[in-house]
Amino acid sequence: MTSTRSSKEEVVAAYRRGELLSAALRVFGAKGFEQATMDAIAEEAQVAKGTIYLYYPSKQAIYDAAFQANVSELQRLTDARIAAASGVKDAVHGFVDVRVRYFQDHPDYYRIYVSEIGRQLSDHAPKKNPCKSAIDDQTRSLQGVFERAVKSGEVRGIDPAHAALAVFDITRGLVGRRLLTCAKSDVARDIEFITDLIWSGLKRQGQTA
């Protein structure tokens, strides 16, 4: 009985945390960290403010949790696509596709992501740097693909780390352009174009596919 009760309590707690993080993401995305308040998050989540403090002791704590939850989910999806890729070009396509579609489906997280970069560049930034950690984690799988491809001769002699970061930067540019301009262009076509452009810089001279 105790085990069953504990299990139910854990499920309820996990659900409540998810609901609070979703509400926090919307508030932080709309207001930014400085202007967001625990009162606003409570109102968005339709709970008493005290309920939030049962799970997260401060605004910084719930912000960090909301940010990290999306970082982890995006990394999980990215790693899965890269692991399932049939080759380097397919891995690049998977990386670009996952990130573009994820940010397009989660614009509040993208706004937080961009805002966090700005905070890290300011004098008021916290000591830890979640953005740098996220970039390192999310490019690691792609870097591994490039390292193996260079050794096998599948691509030309690139620096795998620099190449992975370049793909990351190009993808971020596409995401930003689509969201900031409310792009109506076909997302699949944009992803294919970027993939082909990146691949043209990676493949060996004379390589056609």
C-alpha positions as CSV (number, residue, x, y, z in Angstrom):
1,M,0.0,0.0,0.0
2,T,2.8,2.4,0.9
3,S,4.6,1.7,-2.3
4,T,1.5,2.3,-4.4
5,R,0.7,5.5,-2.5
6,S,4.3,6.7,-3.0
7,S,4.1,5.9,-6.7
8,K,0.9,7.9,-7.1
9,E,2.4,10.8,-5.3
10,E,5.4,10.8,-7.5
11,V,3.3,10.8,-10.6
12,V,1.2,13.7,-9.3
13,A,4.4,15.6,-8.4
14,A,5.9,15.0,-11.8
15,Y,2.7,16.2,-13.5
16,R,2.5,19.3,-11.3
17,R,6.2,20.1,-12.0
18,G,5.5,19.8,-15.7
19,E,2.5,22.1,-15.5
20,L,4.5,24.7,-13.5
21,L,7.4,24.6,-15.9
22,S,5.1,25.0,-18.9
23,A,3.5,28.0,-17.3
24,A,6.9,29.4,-16.3
25,L,8.1,29.0,-19.9
26,R,5.2,31.0,-21.2
27,V,5.7,33.8,-18.7
28,F,9.5,34.0,-19.1
29,G,9.1,33.9,-22.8
30,A,6.7,36.8,-22.8
31,K,8.2,39.0,-20.1
32,G,11.9,38.0,-19.9
33,F,13.6,37.0,-16.6
34,E,13.8,40.4,-15.0
35,Q,10.1,41.3,-15.5
36,A,8.6,37.9,-14.8
37,T,7.3,37.3,-11.3
38,M,6.2,34.3,-9.3
39,D,2.8,35.8,-9.1
40,A,2.5,35.9,-12.9
41,I,3.7,32.2,-13.1
42,A,1.1,31.2,-10.4
43,E,-1.6,33.0,-12.3
44,E,-0.6,31.4,-15.6
45,A,-0.5,27.9,-13.9
46,Q,-3.8,28.7,-12.1
47,V,-2.3,27.7,-8.7
48,A,-1.6,29.6,-5.5
49,K,1.9,31.1,-5.4
50,G,2.7,29.0,-2.4
51,T,2.2,25.9,-4.5
52,I,5.2,26.9,-6.7
53,Y,7.4,27.2,-3.7
54,L,6.7,23.6,-2.7
55,Y,8.6,22.6,-5.9
56,Y,10.9,25.5,-6.7
57,P,12.4,27.8,-4.0
58,S,12.9,30.8,-6.1
59,K,12.3,32.4,-9.5
60,Q,15.9,31.5,-10.5
61,A,15.2,27.9,-9.6
62,I,12.1,27.5,-11.7
63,Y,13.7,29.5,-14.6
64,D,16.7,27.1,-14.5
65,A,14.4,24.1,-14.4
66,A,12.3,25.3,-17.4
67,F,15.4,26.1,-19.4
68,Q,17.1,22.8,-18.6
69,A,14.0,20.7,-19.3
70,N,13.9,22.0,-22.9
71,V,17.7,21.7,-23.3
72,S,17.4,18.0,-22.3
73,E,14.5,17.3,-24.5
74,L,16.1,19.0,-27.5
75,Q,19.3,17.1,-26.9
76,R,17.4,13.8,-26.6
77,L,15.7,14.3,-29.9
78,T,18.9,15.5,-31.6
79,D,20.9,12.5,-30.4
80,A,18.2,10.1,-31.5
81,R,18.1,11.5,-35.0
82,I,21.9,11.5,-35.4
83,A,22.2,8.0,-34.1
84,A,19.6,6.8,-36.6
85,A,21.3,8.7,-39.5
86,S,22.4,6.7,-42.5
87,G,25.5,8.9,-43.2
88,V,27.0,12.3,-42.6
89,K,24.6,14.3,-44.8
90,D,21.6,12.5,-43.1
91,A,23.1,13.4,-39.7
92,V,23.4,17.0,-40.7
93,H,19.8,17.0,-42.0
94,G,18.6,15.4,-38.8
95,F,20.4,18.0,-36.6
96,V,19.0,20.9,-38.6
97,D,15.5,19.4,-38.9
98,V,15.1,18.7,-35.2
99,R,16.3,22.1,-34.1
100,V,14.3,24.1,-36.6
101,R,11.1,22.3,-35.9
102,Y,11.6,22.2,-32.1
103,F,12.2,26.0,-31.8
104,Q,9.3,26.6,-34.2
105,D,7.0,24.6,-32.0
106,H,8.4,26.1,-28.8
107,P,8.8,29.9,-29.5
108,D,8.7,30.7,-25.8
109,Y,11.8,28.6,-25.3
110,Y,13.6,30.2,-28.2
111,R,12.9,33.7,-26.7
112,I,14.3,32.4,-23.4
113,Y,17.3,30.9,-25.1
114,V,18.1,34.2,-26.9
115,S,17.5,36.2,-23.7
116,E,19.8,33.9,-21.8
117,I,22.6,34.5,-24.2
118,G,22.2,38.2,-23.6
119,R,22.2,37.7,-19.8
120,Q,25.4,35.8,-20.1
121,L,27.0,38.7,-21.9
122,S,25.9,41.2,-19.2
123,D,27.3,42.1,-15.9
124,H,24.3,40.6,-14.2
125,A,24.8,37.1,-15.5
126,P,24.8,34.2,-13.0
127,K,28.2,32.5,-12.5
128,K,27.2,29.3,-14.3
129,N,26.7,29.4,-18.1
130,P,23.8,27.1,-19.2
131,C,24.0,28.3,-22.8
132,K,27.6,27.3,-23.2
133,S,26.9,23.9,-21.6
134,A,23.9,23.5,-24.0
135,I,25.9,24.3,-27.0
136,D,28.7,21.9,-26.0
137,D,26.2,19.1,-25.3
138,Q,24.2,19.6,-28.5
139,T,27.1,19.7,-30.8
140,R,29.0,16.8,-29.3
141,S,27.1,14.1,-31.2
142,L,27.5,15.9,-34.5
143,Q,31.2,16.4,-33.8
144,G,31.5,12.7,-33.3
145,V,30.0,12.0,-36.6
146,F,32.4,14.4,-38.3
147,E,35.4,12.9,-36.5
148,R,34.5,9.4,-37.8
149,A,33.8,10.7,-41.3
150,V,37.2,12.5,-41.5
151,K,39.0,9.3,-40.5
152,S,37.1,7.2,-43.0
153,G,37.5,9.7,-45.8
154,E,33.8,10.3,-46.2
155,V,34.3,14.0,-45.9
156,R,37.3,16.3,-46.5
157,G,39.8,17.1,-43.8
158,I,37.7,19.5,-41.7
159,D,38.1,20.3,-38.0
160,P,35.2,18.3,-36.5
161,A,34.6,20.6,-33.6
162,H,34.6,23.8,-35.7
163,A,32.4,22.1,-38.3
164,A,29.8,21.1,-35.7
165,L,29.7,24.6,-34.3
166,A,29.3,26.0,-37.8
167,V,26.3,23.8,-38.4
168,F,24.9,24.9,-35.0
169,D,25.4,28.6,-36.0
170,I,23.8,28.2,-39.4
171,T,20.9,26.4,-38.0
172,R,20.4,29.1,-35.3
173,G,20.4,31.7,-38.1
174,L,17.6,29.8,-39.9
175,V,15.6,29.5,-36.8
176,G,15.9,33.1,-35.9
177,R,15.0,34.3,-39.4
178,R,11.9,32.1,-39.6
179,L,10.6,33.2,-36.2
180,L,11.5,36.9,-36.4
181,T,10.0,37.3,-39.9
182,C,7.1,34.9,-39.4
183,A,8.4,33.1,-42.5
184,K,5.7,31.5,-44.7
185,S,8.2,29.5,-46.8
186,D,8.0,25.8,-46.6
187,V,10.0,24.6,-43.6
188,A,11.1,21.3,-45.2
189,R,12.4,23.2,-48.2
190,D,14.4,25.6,-46.0
191,I,15.9,22.6,-44.1
192,E,16.8,20.8,-47.4
193,F,18.5,24.0,-48.7
194,I,20.6,24.5,-45.6
195,T,21.5,20.8,-45.5
196,D,22.6,20.9,-49.1
197,L,24.6,24.1,-48.5
198,I,26.4,22.6,-45.5
199,W,27.1,19.3,-47.3
200,S,28.6,21.2,-50.2
201,G,31.3,22.5,-47.8
202,L,31.9,19.1,-46.2
203,K,32.1,16.6,-49.0
204,R,35.3,15.7,-50.8
205,Q,36.2,17.3,-54.1
206,G,34.4,15.5,-56.9
207,Q,32.0,13.8,-54.5
208,T,28.4,13.9,-55.8
209,A,26.3,12.5,-52.9
